[in-house]
Amino acid sequence: MDKRQHTRVTVENQCKARFQLGGQQYNNIIVRNLGAEGCCIQMPSKNLDSLKEKSTLDNWELIHPSLPKGSIKARVVWCRGQEPRTDFIETGVQFLDVPAGYTRDLDKYVTTLNTSNPSN
């Protein structure tokens, strides 16, 4: 397993995402943790069939006023089965084709959160 190059912080209940997968639009997807190059999202388990490793997530957008605007391409890097007592699965996402400044702005946001809450 590759070691992450950037810090991740918990952002659950602070940040959401939207994207397209297989021609279907997904909105208000919970982002559990976030780093400059990727994140972990919580998907409804009913979408498990369409969500597979290496699936491309088109028009990926993070929804939070302090995060970079604009859509990018992302890729599913792992999926965990349904969590006990929930109707969700965890999914690891890697950001692709990122415009100049996007990674820097995300890293700055993550660093700010990590500094203000060192338990992350």
C-alpha positions as CSV (number, residue, x, y, z in Angstrom):
1,M,0.0,0.0,0.0
2,D,1.3,3.4,-0.9
3,K,1.9,5.9,1.9
4,R,0.0,9.2,1.6
5,Q,2.1,12.3,0.8
6,H,-0.4,14.7,2.3
7,T,-2.2,14.9,5.6
8,R,-5.9,13.9,5.9
9,V,-8.3,15.5,8.3
10,T,-11.8,14.5,9.4
11,V,-14.4,16.8,7.7
12,E,-17.6,14.8,8.3
13,N,-20.6,17.0,8.6
14,Q,-18.6,19.9,7.1
15,C,-18.1,19.0,3.5
16,K,-20.0,17.2,0.8
17,A,-19.3,16.2,-2.8
18,R,-21.1,15.8,-6.1
19,F,-20.1,13.9,-9.2
20,Q,-21.3,11.8,-12.1
21,L,-20.7,8.1,-12.4
22,G,-22.0,6.0,-15.3
23,G,-24.2,8.8,-16.5
24,Q,-25.9,9.2,-13.1
25,Q,-25.6,12.3,-11.0
26,Y,-24.7,11.9,-7.3
27,N,-25.3,14.9,-4.9
28,N,-24.7,15.7,-1.3
29,I,-22.3,12.8,-0.8
30,I,-20.7,12.9,2.7
31,V,-16.9,13.4,2.7
32,R,-15.5,11.7,5.8
33,N,-11.9,12.8,5.5
34,L,-10.0,15.0,3.1
35,G,-6.5,15.5,1.9
36,A,-4.9,17.5,-0.9
37,E,-4.9,14.5,-3.3
38,G,-8.0,12.6,-2.3
39,C,-10.7,11.8,0.3
40,C,-12.9,9.2,1.7
41,I,-16.6,9.4,0.9
42,Q,-19.7,7.7,2.3
43,M,-21.9,6.3,-0.5
44,P,-25.4,4.8,-0.1
45,S,-24.9,1.0,-0.3
46,K,-27.7,0.8,-3.0
47,N,-25.0,2.2,-5.4
48,L,-22.5,-0.6,-4.7
49,D,-23.1,-2.1,-8.2
50,S,-22.0,1.0,-10.1
51,L,-19.1,1.8,-7.7
52,K,-16.0,-0.3,-8.5
53,E,-12.2,0.2,-8.1
54,K,-10.8,2.4,-10.8
55,S,-14.3,3.8,-11.7
56,T,-14.0,7.4,-13.0
57,L,-16.0,10.1,-11.2
58,D,-16.6,12.9,-13.7
59,N,-17.4,16.5,-12.8
60,W,-16.2,15.9,-9.2
61,E,-16.9,19.0,-7.0
62,L,-16.3,19.6,-3.3
63,I,-19.1,21.5,-1.7
64,H,-17.8,23.9,1.0
65,P,-17.3,27.6,0.9
66,S,-13.6,27.4,1.9
67,L,-12.6,24.8,-0.7
68,P,-11.5,25.2,-4.3
69,K,-14.3,25.8,-6.8
70,G,-14.7,24.0,-10.1
71,S,-15.1,20.4,-11.2
72,I,-12.3,17.9,-11.7
73,K,-12.0,14.2,-12.5
74,A,-11.5,11.7,-9.8
75,R,-11.0,7.9,-9.5
76,V,-12.2,5.3,-7.0
77,V,-9.2,3.6,-5.5
78,W,-10.9,1.4,-3.0
79,C,-14.3,0.4,-1.6
80,R,-15.2,-1.1,1.8
81,G,-18.3,-3.2,2.2
82,Q,-21.4,-1.9,3.9
83,E,-20.7,-0.7,7.4
84,P,-22.6,-2.5,10.2
85,R,-25.9,-0.9,11.2
86,T,-25.7,1.6,8.3
87,D,-26.8,1.7,4.7
88,F,-23.4,3.2,3.5
89,I,-20.1,2.0,2.1
90,E,-16.8,3.8,2.4
91,T,-15.0,4.7,-0.8
92,G,-11.5,6.1,-1.3
93,V,-11.2,8.7,-4.0
94,Q,-8.1,10.1,-5.7
95,F,-8.2,13.4,-7.5
96,L,-7.0,13.4,-11.1
97,D,-6.3,16.1,-13.7
98,V,-6.2,18.8,-11.0
99,P,-5.8,22.4,-12.2
100,A,-2.9,24.5,-11.0
101,G,-3.5,25.8,-7.5
102,Y,-6.2,23.2,-6.6
103,T,-3.9,20.9,-4.6
104,R,-2.2,23.9,-3.0
105,D,-5.5,25.3,-1.9
106,L,-6.8,22.0,-0.6
107,D,-3.5,21.4,1.3
108,K,-3.8,24.9,2.9
109,Y,-7.4,24.2,4.0
110,V,-6.4,20.8,5.5
111,T,-3.4,22.3,7.3
112,T,-5.6,25.0,8.8
113,L,-8.1,22.4,10.1
114,N,-5.3,20.1,11.3
115,T,-3.7,23.0,13.2
116,S,-6.9,24.1,14.8
117,N,-7.8,20.5,15.8
118,P,-4.6,18.5,16.4
119,S,-6.6,15.3,17.2
120,N,-7.2,14.8,13.4
